[in-house]
Amino acid sequence: MIFHIVALLVLFATCGSAMGAESTIEDVALHDGRHIKVERTVRRPIEFKIRDPFFGLPIMPRTETGGPIFSLKFNHPDTRETITWQSEQYYTPGALRVS
């Protein structure tokens, strides 16, 4: 019986974290007029809690969502090198400049 409960909790946590991300590919114009494809991903971390963080006592199972984490992935227009950037939590990218 305990195995079934643990398996169900793992399945629930896995499904929750999979639903916490979205990804899009955008055509971005650079300052010199060239265009590149940028993959932008927004992930919202989901934490499954079954213990009180202060006292460590068992609580009613629940999920908590943190702030968004952004990542950008693209190929450098000159070198064709794949560049990946990931933000800290609550830091939103505003502009992309490639030199």
Secondary structure, DSSP 8 states (H G I E B T S, - for coil): -HHHHHHHHHHHHHHHHHTTEEEEEEEEE-TTS-EEEEEEEEE--EEEEEE-TTT--EEEEEEEE---EEEEEEE-TTT--EEEEE--TT---------
